[in-house]
Amino acid sequence: MLLSPILDTGISFIFFYFTLSTLASTLNEWWLQYRQSRGKLLKWSLEELMNDPLNKNFSDLLYNHPFIDLLKKKQTSYPPFIPNDIFTKVLIDLIADEYEKESGKFEQQENGEVVYENSKEIKEKIDRYKAGLDTLHYSDFKKWLETFSKDAKSEDELEKNISTWFNHYMDQVKGWFKIKVQKWLFIWGLVISIVLNINAIKIANSFWQNHQLRSEVTMLTEQWYEKNKSEVNQSEDIQSVFQDLKQLIDLPLGWSFESIQSSGVYDFIIAIIGWMMSALFISFGAPLWFEILGKIMSVKSSAQKDK
């Protein structure tokens, strides 16, 4: 029956690139953490918004605030994530502090002690926030801040407005980070493909033509999937699974001196295309391959029941 070889070829091919995607994701996660990519992107995105040339760089004030400072792993690093409630409270404090700085002054008491006194103290935080806005020069940043307090009648409403906006903005930042992750996954996929000589064209052809290889990979896939079909088991050592795949003699992986010697221009062009295809498949990510694997395993299970 033709359906069985097609399904088994699909299962073998999908599982093979699922393991590669998992390995690439592990390398990519390590690389992004090493480069502090999440923290740097978050800082850049807030700096683009909060660096107000007509007033001051509020993003620097934000990152120097004690609440944000506690989120840093070390002083030279940036927090990869700022909780919604912390950002909201810090932003309100920063703007309210502008009023405190403008309305207060340092005075020396009779005993010689220097104290800071505010002759126009405002108790409600929302009122201090609005008063702080009044001290700023007109700018796009000030106009943006005014949208939060325009319809707010209490501190809770002000916090809710800022919190809602911050959630939406962080969704946008996550989208930017996803694009960055996708780019680096492709780069890592290309490195893996070239180092291990993983040619997607040869891989697909081997699975289709070699019945024994196809059967061995399909069996390995079914065993793994049976243990992890409800959810990808993060504790599962996917590297050991890949080692099992590499040990399959007929799987076209790696380099050999003979193959390099006998290769011509045409073979080299095909290899480049195959490497690029492998890098693209790897960049799809393990979650997508796992989802596709689940669907094709369901199709195979249904086909076996109908026999």
Rosetta blueprint (number, residue, H / E / L):
1 M L
2 L L
3 L H
4 S H
5 P H
6 I H
7 L H
8 D H
9 T H
10 G H
11 I H
12 S H
13 F H
14 I H
15 F H
16 F H
17 Y H
18 F H
19 T H
20 L H
21 S H
22 T H
23 L H
24 A H
25 S H
26 T H
27 L H
28 N H
29 E H
30 W H
31 W H
32 L H
33 Q H
34 Y H
35 R L
36 Q L
37 S H
38 R H
39 G H
40 K H
41 L H
42 L H
43 K H
44 W H
45 S H
46 L H
47 E H
48 E H
49 L H
50 M H
51 N E
52 D L
53 P L
54 L L
55 N L
56 K L
57 N E
58 F H
59 S H
60 D H
61 L H
62 L H
63 Y H
64 N H
65 H L
66 P H
67 F H
68 I H
69 D H
70 L L
71 L L
72 K L
73 K L
74 K L
75 Q L
76 T L
77 S L
78 Y L
79 P L
80 P L
81 F L
82 I L
83 P L
84 N H
85 D H
86 I H
87 F H
88 T H
89 K H
90 V H
91 L H
92 I H
93 D H
94 L H
95 I H
96 A H
97 D H
98 E H
99 Y H
100 E H
101 K H
102 E H
103 S H
104 G E
105 K E
106 F E
107 E E
108 Q E
109 Q L
110 E L
111 N L
112 G L
113 E L
114 V E
115 V E
116 Y E
117 E E
118 N E
119 S L
120 K L
121 E L
122 I L
123 K L
124 E L
125 K H
126 I H
127 D H
128 R H
129 Y H
130 K H
131 A H
132 G H
133 L H
134 D H
135 T L
136 L L
137 H L
138 Y L
139 S L
140 D H
141 F H
142 K H
143 K H
144 W H
145 L H
146 E H
147 T H
148 F H
149 S H
150 K L
151 D L
152 A L
153 K L
154 S L
155 E H
156 D H
157 E H
158 L H
159 E H
160 K H
161 N H
162 I H
163 S H
164 T H
165 W H
166 F H
167 N H
168 H H
169 Y H
170 M H
171 D H
172 Q H
173 V H
174 K H
175 G H
176 W H
177 F H
178 K H
179 I H
180 K H
181 V H
182 Q H
183 K H
184 W H
185 L H
186 F H
187 I H
188 W H
189 G H
190 L H
191 V H
192 I H
193 S H
194 I H
195 V H
196 L L
197 N L
198 I L
199 N L
200 A H
201 I H
202 K H
203 I H
204 A H
205 N H
206 S H
207 F H
208 W H
209 Q H
210 N L
211 H H
212 Q H
213 L H
214 R H
215 S H
216 E H
217 V H
218 T H
219 M H
220 L H
221 T H
222 E H
223 Q H
224 W H
225 Y H
226 E H
227 K H
228 N H
229 K L
230 S L
231 E L
232 V L
233 N L
234 Q L
235 S L
236 E L
237 D L
238 I H
239 Q H
240 S H
241 V H
242 F H
243 Q H
244 D H
245 L H
246 K H
247 Q L
248 L L
249 I L
250 D L
251 L L
252 P L
253 L L
254 G L
255 W L
256 S L
257 F H
258 E H
259 S H
260 I H
261 Q H
262 S H
263 S L
264 G L
265 V H
266 Y H
267 D H
268 F H
269 I H
270 I H
271 A H
272 I H
273 I H
274 G H
275 W H
276 M H
277 M H
278 S H
279 A H
280 L H
281 F H
282 I H
283 S H
284 F L
285 G L
286 A H
287 P H
288 L H
289 W H
290 F H
291 E H
292 I H
293 L H
294 G H
295 K H
296 I H
297 M H
298 S H
299 V H
300 K H
301 S H
302 S H
303 A H
304 Q H
305 K H
306 D L
307 K L
